[in-house]
Amino acid sequence: MKKITLLTALTTLILTSCANPTKDNSNSEVAALEIGSASMDGMDSMAPLVIGEISNQQIWLDYIQAHNDKNLEKIAEINAEDWVGYTADGSVVKGNKAHIEVLDAWFQSANPKWKVKWMIANAVTNKDGVVEQWLTTGNDYTDLDDNGNEIMEHNVHDIQFVDGKIKQINVYKRAKAQEDMGFSY
C-alpha cells in the first residue's frame, strides 16, 4: 500500500512538473523570456523585449469592437486621459477628448471596420527603468470610398498600455495585395 501511495505521489509530481506554463505573466521564467529587442528613446543600445501582459489582448479586442460599434463612450473609457495616436499618414492626435472628437466626426461620414488577425504582447524596460507594456497587432481595415467601392488595408497597431488603459497607438498600413500590379518600393 505504501508503494502505491508513493508511486501515485511521484507520478503526480512528475505530471505536474511537465505541465505547460500558465498564460499568466507572473511566471518569472516565462516573463523573462527574451523575444526580441527595441531601440528605446534616450538609450544608446537595444533593450531586450520580453513577453508582455497577455491580458492586454482582451482590452484590444474590446477596443476594436467598440470602434466597430462606434461606441465612443467605451473607447473613451479604455483610453488613458493622455492618449496619443500616430497615424500612418503622419498625423498626430493628443488627448482622450481630442481622439473622441476626431472619431465622432469620422464615424458620421464613414463606416470603418477592423478585424484582428494576430497579437503579440511584449514589454521593454525604458531609459528610466520603467517596464513598458506593448501589444503589437495585425488588423484588416475595411470601409467604403466616396463611390461606394470597398477599401481594404492591412494595419499594424503598436499599442502602449499603462494600468490597463491605452496610452499610445502607432499605426502602420499596407494596401491590399494586387497580384496584377507591378512590384515597386
MARVO-404443 format. One record per residue (C-alpha): residue number from 1; x negated, y, z. Coordinates in pm, whole numbers, m for minus. Each point is the difference from the previous one (the first is absolute). Layout:
% MARVO-404443
+-----+--------+--------+--------+
: pos :     xx :     yy :     zz :
+-----+--------+--------+--------+
: NUM :      X :      Y :      Z :
...
+-----+--------+--------+--------+
//
This chain:
% MARVO-404443
+-----+--------+--------+--------+
: pos :     xx :     yy :     zz :
+-----+--------+--------+--------+
:   1 :      0 :      0 :      0 :
:   2 :   m289 :    238 :     85 :
:   3 :   m155 :    m72 :   m340 :
:   4 :    325 :     89 :   m181 :
:   5 :     34 :    325 :    197 :
:   6 :   m364 :     88 :    m66 :
:   7 :     36 :    m89 :   m369 :
:   8 :    318 :    211 :    m28 :
:   9 :   m168 :    297 :    168 :
:  10 :   m307 :    m30 :   m221 :
:  11 :    212 :    m28 :   m317 :
:  12 :    203 :    306 :    101 :
:  13 :   m319 :    196 :     63 :
:  14 :   m145 :    m95 :   m338 :
:  15 :    320 :     80 :   m190 :
:  16 :     37 :    334 :    180 :
:  17 :   m359 :    100 :    m75 :
:  18 :     43 :    m85 :   m370 :
:  19 :    318 :    204 :    m42 :
:  20 :     m4 :    295 :   m239 :
:  21 :    m75 :    338 :    154 :
:  22 :    302 :    211 :     80 :
:  23 :    100 :    299 :   m210 :
:  24 :    m40 :    220 :    306 :
:  25 :   m307 :    220 :    m24 :
:  26 :    m67 :    m40 :    371 :
:  27 :   m210 :   m301 :   m100 :
:  28 :   m340 :    174 :     16 :
:  29 :   m170 :   m261 :   m219 :
:  30 :    250 :     59 :   m283 :
:  31 :     20 :    378 :     52 :
:  32 :   m381 :     34 :    m23 :
:  33 :    m16 :   m183 :   m333 :
:  34 :   m167 :    235 :   m247 :
:  35 :    195 :     11 :   m327 :
:  36 :   m175 :    288 :   m179 :
:  37 :   m145 :    345 :     54 :
:  38 :    102 :    364 :    m32 :
:  39 :   m174 :    332 :    m41 :
:  40 :    152 :    211 :    278 :
:  41 :    m16 :    381 :     10 :
:  42 :   m297 :    122 :    202 :
:  43 :   m186 :   m333 :     m9 :
:  44 :   m324 :    m67 :   m190 :
:  45 :     57 :   m372 :    m48 :
:  46 :    287 :   m232 :    m75 :
:  47 :    206 :   m105 :    301 :
:  48 :    128 :   m357 :     29 :
:  49 :    367 :    m59 :    m79 :
:  50 :    164 :   m261 :    221 :
:  51 :    343 :   m158 :     16 :
:  52 :    254 :    264 :    100 :
:  53 :    333 :     m7 :    179 :
:  54 :    222 :   m237 :   m197 :
:  55 :    311 :    151 :    166 :
:  56 :    m46 :    310 :   m220 :
:  57 :    121 :   m208 :   m294 :
:  58 :    356 :     m1 :    135 :
:  59 :    m12 :    376 :     56 :
:  60 :   m101 :     43 :   m366 :
:  61 :    278 :   m231 :   m120 :
:  62 :    251 :    201 :    207 :
:  63 :   m145 :    324 :   m140 :
:  64 :     29 :   m119 :   m360 :
:  65 :    358 :   m117 :     62 :
:  66 :     81 :    343 :    144 :
:  67 :   m140 :    160 :   m318 :
:  68 :    201 :   m238 :   m221 :
:  69 :    312 :     85 :    204 :
:  70 :    m86 :    374 :     m5 :
:  71 :     26 :     m8 :    380 :
:  72 :   m182 :    322 :     91 :
:  73 :     75 :    m38 :    371 :
:  74 :   m171 :   m341 :     15 :
:  75 :   m298 :    126 :   m202 :
:  76 :    m40 :    298 :    236 :
:  77 :     21 :   m236 :    298 :
:  78 :   m287 :   m214 :   m134 :
:  79 :   m218 :    298 :    m98 :
:  80 :   m238 :    160 :    248 :
:  81 :     70 :    373 :     45 :
:  82 :   m341 :     77 :   m154 :
:  83 :     67 :   m229 :   m298 :
:  84 :   m212 :     65 :   m312 :
:  85 :     55 :   m140 :   m348 :
:  86 :   m245 :      7 :   m292 :
:  87 :    156 :    m95 :   m334 :
:  88 :   m167 :   m142 :   m309 :
:  89 :     36 :    332 :   m185 :
:  90 :   m196 :    186 :    269 :
:  91 :    288 :    168 :    182 :
:  92 :      4 :      8 :    379 :
:  93 :    292 :     25 :    243 :
:  94 :    m70 :     73 :    366 :
:  95 :    241 :    m52 :    286 :
:  96 :    301 :   m222 :     59 :
:  97 :    248 :    284 :    m64 :
:  98 :   m162 :     97 :   m332 :
:  99 :     m5 :   m366 :   m109 :
: 100 :    371 :    m41 :     69 :
: 101 :     78 :    323 :   m192 :
: 102 :   m197 :   m123 :   m303 :
: 103 :    172 :   m340 :     11 :
: 104 :    345 :    157 :     39 :
: 105 :    m49 :    210 :   m314 :
: 106 :   m146 :   m295 :   m193 :
: 107 :    273 :   m245 :    105 :
: 108 :    269 :    241 :   m124 :
: 109 :   m132 :    m19 :   m356 :
: 110 :   m156 :   m348 :    m13 :
: 111 :     54 :   m356 :    116 :
: 112 :   m348 :   m135 :     79 :
: 113 :    m36 :   m358 :    123 :
: 114 :   m300 :   m189 :    132 :
: 115 :    m64 :   m371 :     40 :
: 116 :   m282 :   m108 :    229 :
: 117 :   m219 :   m259 :   m170 :
: 118 :   m287 :    m42 :    252 :
: 119 :   m143 :    147 :    322 :
: 120 :   m338 :    m13 :    174 :
: 121 :    m30 :    120 :    362 :
: 122 :   m343 :    140 :     78 :
: 123 :   m172 :    210 :    264 :
: 124 :   m321 :    202 :     14 :
: 125 :   m182 :    196 :    269 :
: 126 :    m42 :    366 :    m97 :
: 127 :   m289 :    237 :     85 :
: 128 :    160 :     82 :    337 :
: 129 :     16 :   m367 :    100 :
: 130 :    378 :    m16 :    m46 :
: 131 :    141 :   m310 :   m171 :
: 132 :    224 :    107 :   m287 :
: 133 :    277 :   m238 :   m110 :
: 134 :     71 :    m15 :   m373 :
: 135 :    225 :   m203 :   m228 :
: 136 :    m86 :    m26 :   m369 :
: 137 :    298 :   m102 :   m213 :
: 138 :     88 :    m75 :   m360 :
: 139 :    345 :    117 :   m104 :
: 140 :    194 :     10 :   m327 :
: 141 :    173 :    335 :    m53 :
: 142 :    295 :     45 :   m237 :
: 143 :    223 :    290 :    m97 :
: 144 :    168 :    142 :   m310 :
: 145 :   m138 :    286 :   m208 :
: 146 :    212 :    292 :   m126 :
: 147 :    109 :   m209 :   m300 :
: 148 :    112 :   m296 :    210 :
: 149 :   m305 :   m214 :    m84 :
: 150 :   m152 :   m209 :    277 :
: 151 :   m327 :    119 :    151 :
: 152 :   m212 :   m267 :    163 :
: 153 :   m332 :     45 :    179 :
: 154 :   m218 :   m205 :    227 :
: 155 :    m80 :    197 :    315 :
: 156 :   m258 :    m61 :    268 :
: 157 :     77 :    174 :    327 :
: 158 :   m269 :     28 :    265 :
: 159 :    183 :     82 :    323 :
: 160 :   m144 :    110 :    333 :
: 161 :    199 :    m89 :    312 :
: 162 :    m33 :    168 :    338 :
: 163 :    207 :   m131 :    292 :
: 164 :    241 :   m181 :   m234 :
: 165 :     64 :    311 :   m214 :
: 166 :   m119 :     75 :   m352 :
: 167 :   m251 :    284 :     17 :
: 168 :   m150 :      0 :   m350 :
: 169 :     73 :   m151 :   m340 :
: 170 :   m235 :     m3 :   m299 :
: 171 :    175 :    m98 :   m326 :
: 172 :   m175 :   m143 :   m306 :
: 173 :    182 :   m110 :   m316 :
: 174 :    m36 :   m193 :   m324 :
: 175 :    247 :     m5 :   m287 :
: 176 :    180 :   m320 :    m94 :
: 177 :   m216 :   m220 :   m223 :
: 178 :     63 :     27 :   m374 :
: 179 :   m155 :   m291 :   m190 :
: 180 :     33 :    171 :   m340 :
: 181 :   m187 :    309 :    114 :
: 182 :   m372 :     50 :    m72 :
: 183 :   m234 :    m20 :    299 :
: 184 :   m157 :    319 :    130 :
: 185 :   m134 :    145 :    323 :
+-----+--------+--------+--------+
//
